[in-house]
């Protein structure tokens, strides 16, 4: 057995710190993290209602329903339906693109000087931890209170 601090302490601190960096930028442009996430999903191209709702659920980006979030974003002019698919509006894209550029610059600065091998190992570790946590979330009876 090791006396090392639990991995969750580092994961939590990293997540909160990165979230704070993002939130400062989102406040400037007037959108929420949930709205940011939806615009991120849509930046890859149009999505059906089912695809977008699944991405919102899997990404755990809202405590509410995906449908309510999507409707709210339509009301704010950030998202629209194009036939059976949702897309970001010009307004949504105009808000999203500069923030994404800022996030990409920050990410580059955060990763600067870390070897590609270390980054690859970190990605694999975080992916494994996320997959295990997701399975546990889907089966809460595994660890009853």
CNS distance restraints for C-alpha pairs under 8 A (distance, minus, plus):
assign (resid   5 and name CA) (resid   9 and name CA) 7.10 0.50 0.50
assign (resid   6 and name CA) (resid  10 and name CA) 7.44 0.50 0.50
assign (resid   7 and name CA) (resid  11 and name CA) 6.25 0.50 0.50
assign (resid   8 and name CA) (resid  12 and name CA) 5.83 0.50 0.50
assign (resid   9 and name CA) (resid  13 and name CA) 6.20 0.50 0.50
assign (resid  10 and name CA) (resid  14 and name CA) 6.02 0.50 0.50
assign (resid  11 and name CA) (resid  15 and name CA) 6.03 0.50 0.50
assign (resid  12 and name CA) (resid  16 and name CA) 6.08 0.50 0.50
assign (resid  13 and name CA) (resid  17 and name CA) 6.03 0.50 0.50
assign (resid  14 and name CA) (resid  18 and name CA) 6.03 0.50 0.50
assign (resid  15 and name CA) (resid  19 and name CA) 5.93 0.50 0.50
assign (resid  16 and name CA) (resid  20 and name CA) 6.10 0.50 0.50
assign (resid  17 and name CA) (resid  21 and name CA) 6.40 0.50 0.50
assign (resid  18 and name CA) (resid  22 and name CA) 6.31 0.50 0.50
assign (resid  19 and name CA) (resid  23 and name CA) 5.94 0.50 0.50
assign (resid  20 and name CA) (resid  24 and name CA) 6.29 0.50 0.50
assign (resid  21 and name CA) (resid  25 and name CA) 6.98 0.50 0.50
assign (resid  22 and name CA) (resid  26 and name CA) 6.27 0.50 0.50
assign (resid  22 and name CA) (resid 103 and name CA) 7.26 0.50 0.50
assign (resid  23 and name CA) (resid  27 and name CA) 6.03 0.50 0.50
assign (resid  23 and name CA) (resid  32 and name CA) 7.91 0.50 0.50
assign (resid  23 and name CA) (resid  33 and name CA) 7.12 0.50 0.50
assign (resid  24 and name CA) (resid  28 and name CA) 6.67 0.50 0.50
assign (resid  25 and name CA) (resid  29 and name CA) 6.77 0.50 0.50
assign (resid  25 and name CA) (resid  99 and name CA) 6.68 0.50 0.50
assign (resid  26 and name CA) (resid  30 and name CA) 5.91 0.50 0.50
assign (resid  26 and name CA) (resid  31 and name CA) 5.47 0.50 0.50
assign (resid  26 and name CA) (resid  32 and name CA) 6.38 0.50 0.50
assign (resid  26 and name CA) (resid  33 and name CA) 7.16 0.50 0.50
assign (resid  26 and name CA) (resid  36 and name CA) 7.72 0.50 0.50
assign (resid  26 and name CA) (resid  99 and name CA) 7.48 0.50 0.50
assign (resid  27 and name CA) (resid  31 and name CA) 6.40 0.50 0.50
assign (resid  27 and name CA) (resid  32 and name CA) 7.48 0.50 0.50
assign (resid  29 and name CA) (resid  95 and name CA) 6.56 0.50 0.50
assign (resid  31 and name CA) (resid  35 and name CA) 6.08 0.50 0.50
assign (resid  31 and name CA) (resid  36 and name CA) 6.69 0.50 0.50
assign (resid  32 and name CA) (resid  36 and name CA) 6.15 0.50 0.50
assign (resid  33 and name CA) (resid  37 and name CA) 6.12 0.50 0.50
assign (resid  33 and name CA) (resid  61 and name CA) 7.36 0.50 0.50
assign (resid  34 and name CA) (resid  38 and name CA) 6.37 0.50 0.50
assign (resid  34 and name CA) (resid  61 and name CA) 5.22 0.50 0.50
assign (resid  34 and name CA) (resid  62 and name CA) 5.89 0.50 0.50
assign (resid  34 and name CA) (resid  69 and name CA) 7.72 0.50 0.50
assign (resid  35 and name CA) (resid  39 and name CA) 6.24 0.50 0.50
assign (resid  35 and name CA) (resid  69 and name CA) 7.65 0.50 0.50
assign (resid  35 and name CA) (resid  73 and name CA) 7.07 0.50 0.50
assign (resid  36 and name CA) (resid  40 and name CA) 6.11 0.50 0.50
assign (resid  36 and name CA) (resid  96 and name CA) 7.19 0.50 0.50
assign (resid  37 and name CA) (resid  41 and name CA) 6.24 0.50 0.50
assign (resid  37 and name CA) (resid  56 and name CA) 7.76 0.50 0.50
assign (resid  37 and name CA) (resid  61 and name CA) 6.77 0.50 0.50
assign (resid  38 and name CA) (resid  42 and name CA) 6.21 0.50 0.50
assign (resid  38 and name CA) (resid  52 and name CA) 7.69 0.50 0.50
assign (resid  38 and name CA) (resid  56 and name CA) 7.05 0.50 0.50
assign (resid  39 and name CA) (resid  43 and name CA) 6.01 0.50 0.50
assign (resid  39 and name CA) (resid  88 and name CA) 6.45 0.50 0.50
assign (resid  39 and name CA) (resid  92 and name CA) 7.05 0.50 0.50
assign (resid  39 and name CA) (resid  93 and name CA) 7.61 0.50 0.50
assign (resid  39 and name CA) (resid  96 and name CA) 6.64 0.50 0.50
assign (resid  40 and name CA) (resid  44 and name CA) 7.40 0.50 0.50
assign (resid  40 and name CA) (resid  96 and name CA) 7.72 0.50 0.50
assign (resid  41 and name CA) (resid  45 and name CA) 7.86 0.50 0.50
assign (resid  41 and name CA) (resid  52 and name CA) 7.37 0.50 0.50
assign (resid  41 and name CA) (resid  55 and name CA) 7.20 0.50 0.50
assign (resid  42 and name CA) (resid  46 and name CA) 5.89 0.50 0.50
assign (resid  42 and name CA) (resid  47 and name CA) 6.70 0.50 0.50
assign (resid  42 and name CA) (resid  52 and name CA) 8.00 0.50 0.50
assign (resid  42 and name CA) (resid  86 and name CA) 7.60 0.50 0.50
assign (resid  42 and name CA) (resid  87 and name CA) 6.01 0.50 0.50
assign (resid  42 and name CA) (resid  88 and name CA) 6.26 0.50 0.50
assign (resid  43 and name CA) (resid  88 and name CA) 7.49 0.50 0.50
assign (resid  45 and name CA) (resid  87 and name CA) 7.00 0.50 0.50
assign (resid  46 and name CA) (resid  85 and name CA) 5.67 0.50 0.50
assign (resid  46 and name CA) (resid  86 and name CA) 5.38 0.50 0.50
assign (resid  46 and name CA) (resid  87 and name CA) 4.93 0.50 0.50
assign (resid  47 and name CA) (resid  51 and name CA) 5.63 0.50 0.50
assign (resid  47 and name CA) (resid  52 and name CA) 5.71 0.50 0.50
assign (resid  47 and name CA) (resid  85 and name CA) 5.06 0.50 0.50
assign (resid  47 and name CA) (resid  86 and name CA) 5.31 0.50 0.50
assign (resid  47 and name CA) (resid  87 and name CA) 6.97 0.50 0.50
assign (resid  48 and name CA) (resid  52 and name CA) 6.12 0.50 0.50
assign (resid  48 and name CA) (resid  84 and name CA) 5.97 0.50 0.50
assign (resid  48 and name CA) (resid  85 and name CA) 4.23 0.50 0.50
assign (resid  48 and name CA) (resid  86 and name CA) 6.04 0.50 0.50
assign (resid  49 and name CA) (resid  53 and name CA) 5.96 0.50 0.50
assign (resid  49 and name CA) (resid  84 and name CA) 7.39 0.50 0.50
assign (resid  49 and name CA) (resid  85 and name CA) 6.42 0.50 0.50
assign (resid  49 and name CA) (resid  86 and name CA) 6.83 0.50 0.50
assign (resid  50 and name CA) (resid  54 and name CA) 6.00 0.50 0.50
assign (resid  51 and name CA) (resid  55 and name CA) 6.19 0.50 0.50
assign (resid  52 and name CA) (resid  56 and name CA) 6.19 0.50 0.50
assign (resid  52 and name CA) (resid  86 and name CA) 7.87 0.50 0.50
assign (resid  53 and name CA) (resid  57 and name CA) 6.16 0.50 0.50
assign (resid  53 and name CA) (resid  66 and name CA) 5.32 0.50 0.50
assign (resid  53 and name CA) (resid  67 and name CA) 7.08 0.50 0.50
assign (resid  54 and name CA) (resid  58 and name CA) 5.96 0.50 0.50
assign (resid  55 and name CA) (resid  59 and name CA) 5.79 0.50 0.50
assign (resid  56 and name CA) (resid  60 and name CA) 6.06 0.50 0.50
assign (resid  56 and name CA) (resid  61 and name CA) 5.81 0.50 0.50
assign (resid  56 and name CA) (resid  62 and name CA) 7.20 0.50 0.50
assign (resid  56 and name CA) (resid  66 and name CA) 6.19 0.50 0.50
assign (resid  57 and name CA) (resid  61 and name CA) 6.98 0.50 0.50
assign (resid  57 and name CA) (resid  62 and name CA) 7.69 0.50 0.50
assign (resid  57 and name CA) (resid  66 and name CA) 7.11 0.50 0.50
assign (resid  62 and name CA) (resid  66 and name CA) 7.33 0.50 0.50
assign (resid  62 and name CA) (resid  69 and name CA) 7.82 0.50 0.50
assign (resid  64 and name CA) (resid  68 and name CA) 7.04 0.50 0.50
assign (resid  64 and name CA) (resid  69 and name CA) 7.35 0.50 0.50
assign (resid  65 and name CA) (resid  69 and name CA) 6.53 0.50 0.50
assign (resid  66 and name CA) (resid  70 and name CA) 6.14 0.50 0.50
assign (resid  67 and name CA) (resid  71 and name CA) 6.09 0.50 0.50
assign (resid  68 and name CA) (resid  72 and name CA) 6.06 0.50 0.50
assign (resid  69 and name CA) (resid  73 and name CA) 6.24 0.50 0.50
assign (resid  70 and name CA) (resid  74 and name CA) 6.21 0.50 0.50
assign (resid  70 and name CA) (resid  79 and name CA) 7.47 0.50 0.50
assign (resid  71 and name CA) (resid  75 and name CA) 6.18 0.50 0.50
assign (resid  72 and name CA) (resid  76 and name CA) 6.30 0.50 0.50
assign (resid  73 and name CA) (resid  77 and name CA) 6.22 0.50 0.50
assign (resid  73 and name CA) (resid  78 and name CA) 5.27 0.50 0.50
assign (resid  73 and name CA) (resid  79 and name CA) 5.61 0.50 0.50
assign (resid  74 and name CA) (resid  78 and name CA) 5.83 0.50 0.50
assign (resid  74 and name CA) (resid  79 and name CA) 4.81 0.50 0.50
assign (resid  74 and name CA) (resid  80 and name CA) 5.61 0.50 0.50
assign (resid  77 and name CA) (resid  89 and name CA) 6.75 0.50 0.50
assign (resid  77 and name CA) (resid  91 and name CA) 6.73 0.50 0.50
assign (resid  77 and name CA) (resid  92 and name CA) 7.12 0.50 0.50
assign (resid  78 and name CA) (resid  88 and name CA) 5.89 0.50 0.50
assign (resid  78 and name CA) (resid  89 and name CA) 5.34 0.50 0.50
assign (resid  78 and name CA) (resid  90 and name CA) 7.63 0.50 0.50
assign (resid  78 and name CA) (resid  91 and name CA) 5.80 0.50 0.50
assign (resid  78 and name CA) (resid  92 and name CA) 4.13 0.50 0.50
assign (resid  78 and name CA) (resid  93 and name CA) 7.75 0.50 0.50
assign (resid  79 and name CA) (resid  86 and name CA) 6.74 0.50 0.50
assign (resid  79 and name CA) (resid  87 and name CA) 5.71 0.50 0.50
assign (resid  79 and name CA) (resid  88 and name CA) 4.43 0.50 0.50
assign (resid  79 and name CA) (resid  89 and name CA) 5.14 0.50 0.50
assign (resid  79 and name CA) (resid  92 and name CA) 6.51 0.50 0.50
assign (resid  80 and name CA) (resid  86 and name CA) 5.64 0.50 0.50
assign (resid  80 and name CA) (resid  87 and name CA) 5.62 0.50 0.50
assign (resid  80 and name CA) (resid  88 and name CA) 6.33 0.50 0.50
assign (resid  80 and name CA) (resid  89 and name CA) 6.16 0.50 0.50
assign (resid  81 and name CA) (resid  85 and name CA) 5.48 0.50 0.50
assign (resid  81 and name CA) (resid  86 and name CA) 4.29 0.50 0.50
assign (resid  81 and name CA) (resid  87 and name CA) 6.16 0.50 0.50
assign (resid  82 and name CA) (resid  86 and name CA) 5.78 0.50 0.50
assign (resid  82 and name CA) (resid  87 and name CA) 6.69 0.50 0.50
assign (resid  88 and name CA) (resid  92 and name CA) 5.33 0.50 0.50
assign (resid  88 and name CA) (resid  93 and name CA) 6.00 0.50 0.50
assign (resid  89 and name CA) (resid  93 and name CA) 6.12 0.50 0.50
assign (resid  90 and name CA) (resid  94 and name CA) 5.91 0.50 0.50
assign (resid  91 and name CA) (resid  95 and name CA) 6.29 0.50 0.50
assign (resid  92 and name CA) (resid  96 and name CA) 6.01 0.50 0.50
assign (resid  93 and name CA) (resid  97 and name CA) 5.81 0.50 0.50
assign (resid  94 and name CA) (resid  98 and name CA) 7.24 0.50 0.50
assign (resid  95 and name CA) (resid  99 and name CA) 6.91 0.50 0.50
assign (resid  96 and name CA) (resid 100 and name CA) 6.05 0.50 0.50
assign (resid  97 and name CA) (resid 101 and name CA) 6.18 0.50 0.50
assign (resid  98 and name CA) (resid 102 and name CA) 6.25 0.50 0.50
assign (resid  99 and name CA) (resid 103 and name CA) 6.14 0.50 0.50
assign (resid 100 and name CA) (resid 104 and name CA) 6.07 0.50 0.50
assign (resid 101 and name CA) (resid 105 and name CA) 6.24 0.50 0.50
assign (resid 102 and name CA) (resid 106 and name CA) 6.22 0.50 0.50
assign (resid 103 and name CA) (resid 107 and name CA) 6.04 0.50 0.50
assign (resid 104 and name CA) (resid 108 and name CA) 6.20 0.50 0.50
assign (resid 105 and name CA) (resid 109 and name CA) 6.36 0.50 0.50
assign (resid 106 and name CA) (resid 110 and name CA) 6.11 0.50 0.50
assign (resid 107 and name CA) (resid 111 and name CA) 6.14 0.50 0.50
assign (resid 108 and name CA) (resid 112 and name CA) 5.93 0.50 0.50
assign (resid 111 and name CA) (resid 119 and name CA) 7.78 0.50 0.50
assign (resid 114 and name CA) (resid 118 and name CA) 6.49 0.50 0.50
assign (resid 114 and name CA) (resid 119 and name CA) 6.68 0.50 0.50
assign (resid 115 and name CA) (resid 119 and name CA) 6.27 0.50 0.50
assign (resid 116 and name CA) (resid 120 and name CA) 5.99 0.50 0.50
assign (resid 117 and name CA) (resid 121 and name CA) 6.14 0.50 0.50
assign (resid 118 and name CA) (resid 122 and name CA) 6.08 0.50 0.50
assign (resid 119 and name CA) (resid 123 and name CA) 6.15 0.50 0.50
assign (resid 120 and name CA) (resid 124 and name CA) 6.22 0.50 0.50
assign (resid 121 and name CA) (resid 125 and name CA) 6.08 0.50 0.50
assign (resid 122 and name CA) (resid 126 and name CA) 6.04 0.50 0.50
assign (resid 123 and name CA) (resid 127 and name CA) 5.98 0.50 0.50
assign (resid 124 and name CA) (resid 128 and name CA) 6.16 0.50 0.50
assign (resid 125 and name CA) (resid 129 and name CA) 6.17 0.50 0.50
assign (resid 126 and name CA) (resid 130 and name CA) 5.95 0.50 0.50
assign (resid 127 and name CA) (resid 131 and name CA) 6.10 0.50 0.50
assign (resid 128 and name CA) (resid 132 and name CA) 6.19 0.50 0.50
assign (resid 129 and name CA) (resid 133 and name CA) 6.08 0.50 0.50
assign (resid 130 and name CA) (resid 134 and name CA) 5.99 0.50 0.50
assign (resid 131 and name CA) (resid 135 and name CA) 6.28 0.50 0.50
assign (resid 132 and name CA) (resid 136 and name CA) 6.30 0.50 0.50
assign (resid 133 and name CA) (resid 137 and name CA) 6.07 0.50 0.50
assign (resid 134 and name CA) (resid 138 and name CA) 6.24 0.50 0.50
assign (resid 135 and name CA) (resid 139 and name CA) 6.25 0.50 0.50
assign (resid 136 and name CA) (resid 140 and name CA) 5.79 0.50 0.50
assign (resid 136 and name CA) (resid 142 and name CA) 6.74 0.50 0.50
assign (resid 136 and name CA) (resid 143 and name CA) 7.97 0.50 0.50
assign (resid 140 and name CA) (resid 144 and name CA) 6.72 0.50 0.50
